[in-house]
């Protein structure tokens, strides 16, 4: 079977590592590697997405450059991960979006803003859009209820379909079986690994990120982003429940549960994304690949702007700026979800699949 250059390099590196095994306590990659004597393409794609880029193995390895073996696990894994994002993309015609991710984000932002603002001004008029609206159903005076519900639900269902297809493709192409997928114990272990971000602690002292010093900072920042996003998502689901089952109309009071959850989540995301962006400016480039840098930065900035505009909308929702801020916030949210299957967000989908597969393998190995 044909192997790409990235796959061949990971295969070469893993062959050396499987003989050495000095780094077996750092993360899930090495125990998973030790269950194999040879490495197929599907094994390599799986291991690359199981890697959390803690980079501890790079600084511990005696065979990194300038040694003649030139082993660089984090860099080779990152390059193959990026390749799997494109390979398992659906529809296949969208693969190029990973190579032009920043351009895609910029164009998507411009298009979404133009569509939202243009539609608002065309059907509501500037007198309505730029006026002060307060009280129950204030948002619906700017954008009709049917539009504000139908369009986001349609986008969400479309994205869910694409993500499910990409997950299924990854699972199938990395050797996952139906019994493995239905292993609830494996899912339980994987969910626990995700909730605690277990493998961002490396061998227990943290990542050697952005340099060779052990630190938990990257893990803490990821916690802020992950749980901040989870709270914002929970706030959205709860708001929908309030609207459709309790018949309460948004915008909700400041001290209502959806607003509290969304506010805490939004505030958490801001320092989380800012901190991760800062770490990238201090990054040791030797164990890193530059091929995904722009995509990573674009994703963090987009998530920052979704959070920032949401908080600004909350603060200024009873002023004439509400219409503009609502359009801007909805624009960033739409771009985030529309581009999610074709950018950095997809790493969360593939990594979870890899964690489930790893948990299933470890369970079977102990029987």
C-alpha positions as CSV (number, residue, x, y, z in Angstrom):
1,X,0.0,0.0,0.0
2,X,1.3,3.5,-0.9
3,X,2.6,5.5,2.0
4,X,3.2,9.3,2.0
5,X,6.5,10.8,2.9
6,X,5.0,11.8,6.3
7,X,3.8,8.2,7.0
8,X,7.2,6.8,6.0
9,X,9.0,9.1,8.4
10,X,6.6,8.3,11.3
11,X,7.1,4.6,10.5
12,X,10.9,5.0,10.6
13,X,10.7,7.0,13.9
14,X,8.3,4.5,15.5
15,X,10.6,1.6,14.6
16,X,13.5,3.1,16.5
17,X,11.2,4.0,19.4
18,X,9.8,0.5,19.6
19,X,13.3,-0.8,20.1
20,X,14.3,1.9,22.6
21,X,11.1,2.4,24.7
22,X,12.8,4.9,27.0
23,X,9.8,7.3,26.7
24,X,7.0,4.7,27.3
25,X,5.7,6.5,30.4
26,X,5.2,9.9,28.8
27,X,1.8,9.4,27.0
28,X,-0.5,6.9,25.4
29,X,1.4,6.8,22.1
30,X,4.2,4.5,23.4
31,X,2.1,1.8,25.1
32,X,0.0,1.8,21.9
33,X,3.2,1.5,19.8
34,X,4.4,-1.4,21.9
35,X,1.3,-3.5,21.0
36,X,2.7,-3.5,17.4
37,X,5.8,-5.1,15.8
38,X,5.2,-3.4,12.4
39,X,3.3,-0.3,11.5
40,X,0.7,-0.1,8.7
41,X,-0.6,3.2,7.3
42,X,-3.7,2.9,9.5
43,X,-1.5,2.3,12.6
44,X,0.5,5.4,11.8
45,X,-2.6,7.6,11.3
46,X,-4.0,6.4,14.6
47,X,-0.8,7.0,16.5
48,X,-0.3,10.5,15.0
49,X,-3.7,11.5,16.3
50,X,-3.2,9.9,19.7
51,X,-0.1,12.2,20.1
52,X,-1.0,15.3,22.2
53,X,2.1,17.2,21.2
54,X,3.4,17.4,24.8
55,X,6.9,17.2,23.3
56,X,8.4,15.6,26.4
57,X,9.7,12.7,24.3
58,X,11.7,15.1,22.1
59,X,13.7,16.6,24.9
60,X,14.2,13.2,26.6
61,X,15.4,11.5,23.4
62,X,19.1,10.8,22.9
63,X,18.6,10.4,19.1
64,X,17.2,13.9,18.2
65,X,19.3,16.0,15.8
66,X,22.2,16.4,15.5
67,X,22.3,12.6,16.1
68,X,22.5,10.8,12.8
69,X,19.1,9.0,13.5
70,X,17.4,12.5,13.6
71,X,14.3,11.4,15.5
72,X,11.8,14.2,15.9
73,X,8.5,12.6,17.1
74,X,6.4,15.8,17.7
75,X,7.2,17.2,14.3
76,X,6.7,14.1,12.3
77,X,3.5,13.3,14.2
78,X,2.1,16.8,13.6
79,X,2.8,16.6,9.9
80,X,1.1,13.3,9.6
81,X,-1.9,14.6,11.7
82,X,-2.3,17.4,9.3
83,X,-2.2,15.0,6.4
84,X,-5.0,12.9,8.0
85,X,-7.2,16.0,8.4
86,X,-7.1,16.4,4.6
87,X,-7.3,12.7,3.8
88,X,-10.4,12.0,5.9
89,X,-12.1,15.3,5.0
90,X,-15.7,15.1,3.7
91,X,-16.7,16.0,1.1
92,X,-13.4,15.3,-0.6
93,X,-13.6,18.4,-2.7
94,X,-13.1,20.5,0.4
95,X,-9.7,19.1,1.2
96,X,-8.0,22.2,-0.1
97,X,-9.5,24.3,2.7
98,X,-7.0,22.9,5.1
99,X,-4.1,24.2,2.9
100,X,-5.8,27.6,2.6
101,X,-7.4,27.7,6.1
102,X,-6.7,31.4,6.9
103,X,-7.9,32.5,3.5
104,X,-11.0,30.4,4.0
105,X,-11.7,32.0,7.4
106,X,-11.2,35.5,6.1
107,X,-13.5,34.9,3.1
108,X,-16.1,33.2,5.3
109,X,-16.1,36.1,7.8
110,X,-16.6,38.6,5.0
111,X,-19.4,36.6,3.3
112,X,-21.2,36.0,6.6
113,X,-21.0,39.6,7.7
114,X,-22.2,40.8,4.3
115,X,-25.1,38.3,4.2
116,X,-26.2,39.1,7.8
117,X,-25.8,42.8,7.7
118,X,-27.3,43.0,4.1
119,X,-30.3,40.9,5.1
120,X,-30.9,42.9,8.2
121,X,-30.8,46.3,6.5
122,X,-32.8,45.1,3.5
123,X,-35.7,43.7,5.5
124,X,-35.6,45.6,8.7
125,X,-34.1,49.0,7.6
126,X,-31.4,51.0,9.3
127,X,-33.9,52.7,11.6
128,X,-34.7,49.3,13.2
129,X,-31.2,47.9,13.1
130,X,-29.5,50.9,14.8
131,X,-32.3,51.7,17.3
132,X,-32.5,50.9,21.0
133,X,-34.4,47.7,21.7
134,X,-35.1,46.5,25.2
135,X,-37.2,43.9,27.0
136,X,-38.5,40.6,26.0
137,X,-37.9,39.5,22.3
138,X,-35.5,42.4,21.7
139,X,-33.3,40.3,19.5
140,X,-36.3,39.3,17.4
141,X,-37.0,42.9,16.5
142,X,-33.6,42.9,14.7
143,X,-33.8,39.3,13.3
144,X,-37.1,37.5,13.0
145,X,-37.6,34.5,15.3
146,X,-38.0,32.1,12.5
147,X,-34.7,33.2,10.9
148,X,-32.8,33.2,14.2
149,X,-33.9,29.6,14.9
150,X,-34.1,28.0,11.4
151,X,-30.7,29.1,10.1
152,X,-28.5,28.1,13.1
153,X,-30.4,24.7,13.4
154,X,-29.8,24.1,9.7
155,X,-26.1,24.9,10.1
156,X,-25.7,22.8,13.2
157,X,-27.3,19.7,11.6
158,X,-25.1,20.2,8.5
159,X,-22.0,20.4,10.6
160,X,-23.0,17.4,12.7
161,X,-23.5,15.4,9.5
162,X,-20.0,16.3,8.2
163,X,-18.3,15.7,11.5
164,X,-20.0,12.3,11.9
165,X,-18.9,11.3,8.4
166,X,-15.3,12.4,9.1
167,X,-15.3,10.5,12.4
168,X,-16.6,7.4,10.7
169,X,-14.0,7.7,8.0
170,X,-11.2,8.1,10.5
171,X,-12.5,5.1,12.6
172,X,-12.7,2.9,9.5
173,X,-9.4,3.9,8.0
174,X,-7.4,3.5,11.2
175,X,-8.7,-0.1,11.7
176,X,-11.5,0.5,14.1
177,X,-14.2,-2.1,14.3
178,X,-17.8,-1.9,15.3
179,X,-17.4,-4.0,18.5
180,X,-14.6,-1.6,19.5
181,X,-16.8,1.4,18.8
182,X,-19.6,-0.1,20.9
183,X,-17.3,-0.7,23.9
184,X,-18.8,1.6,26.4
185,X,-16.0,1.0,28.9
186,X,-13.6,2.3,26.2
187,X,-15.7,5.4,25.7
188,X,-15.8,6.0,29.5
189,X,-12.0,5.9,29.7
190,X,-11.7,8.2,26.7
191,X,-14.2,10.7,28.1
192,X,-12.3,10.7,31.4
193,X,-9.0,11.3,29.5
194,X,-10.7,14.2,27.7
195,X,-12.3,15.8,30.7
196,X,-9.0,15.8,32.6
197,X,-6.8,16.4,29.5
198,X,-4.7,13.6,30.9
199,X,-2.1,13.5,28.2
200,X,-1.3,17.2,28.4
201,X,0.6,16.4,31.6
202,X,3.2,14.3,29.7
203,X,4.9,12.0,32.1
204,X,3.2,13.8,35.0
205,X,5.1,17.1,35.3
206,X,3.4,18.8,32.3
207,X,4.3,19.6,28.7
208,X,7.8,20.8,27.7
209,X,5.9,23.5,25.8
210,X,6.8,26.1,24.6
211,X,10.4,25.1,25.4
212,X,12.3,22.3,27.2
213,X,11.0,23.2,30.7
214,X,8.2,21.1,32.2
215,X,5.1,23.2,32.8
216,X,1.3,22.7,33.4
217,X,0.5,26.1,31.8
218,X,-0.5,24.6,28.5
219,X,-2.8,22.1,30.2
220,X,-4.4,24.8,32.3
221,X,-5.0,27.1,29.3
222,X,-6.6,24.2,27.4
223,X,-8.8,23.6,30.4
224,X,-10.0,27.2,30.2
225,X,-10.8,26.9,26.5
226,X,-12.3,23.5,26.7
227,X,-14.6,24.1,29.7
228,X,-15.3,27.6,28.6
229,X,-16.5,26.3,25.2
230,X,-18.5,23.6,27.1
231,X,-20.2,26.2,29.3
232,X,-21.1,28.3,26.3
233,X,-22.5,25.3,24.4
234,X,-24.5,24.4,27.6
235,X,-25.8,27.9,27.8
236,X,-27.1,27.7,24.2
237,X,-28.8,24.4,24.8
238,X,-30.3,25.6,28.0
239,X,-31.5,28.8,26.3
240,X,-33.3,26.7,23.7
241,X,-34.9,24.7,26.4
242,X,-36.1,28.0,28.1
243,X,-37.5,29.2,24.8
244,X,-39.3,26.1,23.5
245,X,-40.3,24.3,26.7
246,X,-40.6,27.0,29.4
247,X,-41.8,29.6,26.8
248,X,-39.4,32.3,28.1
249,X,-38.2,34.7,25.5
250,X,-34.6,35.9,25.1
251,X,-32.7,38.0,25.9
252,X,-32.8,36.5,29.4
253,X,-32.1,38.4,32.6
254,X,-28.4,38.9,33.5
255,X,-28.7,36.5,36.5
256,X,-30.6,33.7,34.6
257,X,-28.8,30.4,34.3
258,X,-28.1,30.6,30.5
259,X,-26.6,34.0,30.8
260,X,-24.5,33.1,33.9
261,X,-23.1,29.9,32.1
262,X,-22.4,31.8,28.9
263,X,-20.7,34.6,30.7
264,X,-18.4,32.4,32.7
265,X,-17.7,30.3,29.6
266,X,-16.9,33.4,27.5
267,X,-14.7,34.9,30.2
268,X,-12.8,31.6,30.5
269,X,-12.2,31.4,26.7
270,X,-10.6,34.9,26.5
271,X,-7.5,34.2,28.7
272,X,-7.3,30.6,27.5
273,X,-7.0,31.5,23.8
274,X,-4.8,34.6,24.6
275,X,-2.4,32.4,26.6
276,X,-2.2,29.8,23.9
277,X,-1.5,32.4,21.4
278,X,1.3,33.8,23.6
279,X,2.9,30.4,24.0
280,X,3.1,30.1,20.3
281,X,5.2,33.2,20.1
282,X,7.7,31.6,22.5
283,X,7.6,28.2,20.8
284,X,10.8,26.2,20.3
285,X,10.5,25.6,16.5
286,X,12.8,22.5,16.4
287,X,10.1,20.0,17.4
288,X,7.3,21.9,15.6
289,X,6.0,22.0,12.1
290,X,5.3,25.3,10.5
291,X,2.6,23.8,8.2
292,X,-0.2,24.1,10.7
293,X,0.8,27.3,12.5
294,X,-1.5,29.6,10.5
295,X,-4.4,27.2,11.0
296,X,-3.8,27.0,14.7
297,X,-3.6,30.8,15.1
298,X,-6.6,31.4,13.0
299,X,-8.7,29.0,15.1
300,X,-7.6,30.6,18.4
301,X,-8.4,34.1,17.1
302,X,-11.8,33.0,15.8
303,X,-12.7,31.4,19.1
304,X,-11.5,34.5,20.9
305,X,-13.7,36.8,18.7
306,X,-16.7,34.5,19.2
307,X,-16.3,34.9,22.9
308,X,-15.5,38.6,22.9
309,X,-18.4,39.6,20.7
310,X,-20.8,37.5,22.8
311,X,-19.7,39.3,26.0
312,X,-19.9,42.7,24.3
313,X,-23.4,41.9,23.1
314,X,-24.4,41.1,26.7
315,X,-22.9,44.3,28.0
316,X,-24.4,46.6,25.3
317,X,-27.6,44.7,24.5
318,X,-29.8,47.6,25.8
319,X,-28.1,50.2,23.7
320,X,-28.4,51.2,20.0
321,X,-25.2,49.1,19.4
322,X,-27.1,45.9,20.0
323,X,-28.1,45.3,16.4
324,X,-24.6,45.7,15.1
325,X,-23.1,43.5,17.8
326,X,-25.8,40.9,17.3
327,X,-24.9,40.7,13.6
328,X,-21.1,40.6,14.3
329,X,-21.5,37.9,17.0
330,X,-23.7,35.7,14.8
331,X,-21.3,36.2,11.9
332,X,-18.4,34.9,14.0
333,X,-20.5,32.0,15.4
334,X,-21.6,31.0,11.9
335,X,-18.0,31.1,10.6
336,X,-16.8,29.0,13.5
337,X,-19.3,26.2,12.9
338,X,-19.2,26.3,9.1
339,X,-15.4,26.0,9.1
340,X,-15.2,23.6,12.1
341,X,-14.9,20.4,10.0
342,X,-12.2,22.0,7.8
343,X,-9.9,23.5,10.4
344,X,-8.2,22.9,13.7
345,X,-11.4,21.9,15.4
346,X,-11.3,18.5,13.6
347,X,-8.4,17.5,15.7
348,X,-10.8,17.1,18.7
349,X,-12.9,14.7,16.7
350,X,-10.0,12.5,15.5
351,X,-8.2,12.6,18.9
352,X,-11.3,11.4,20.7
353,X,-11.6,8.5,18.2
354,X,-8.0,7.7,18.8
355,X,-8.5,7.8,22.6
356,X,-11.4,5.4,22.3
357,X,-9.4,3.0,20.1
358,X,-6.5,3.2,22.5
359,X,-8.7,2.4,25.5
360,X,-10.2,-0.5,23.7
361,X,-6.8,-1.9,22.8
362,X,-5.4,-1.5,26.3
363,X,-8.5,-3.3,27.7
364,X,-8.1,-6.2,25.3
365,X,-4.3,-6.4,26.0
366,X,-5.0,-7.0,29.7
367,X,-7.5,-9.9,29.2
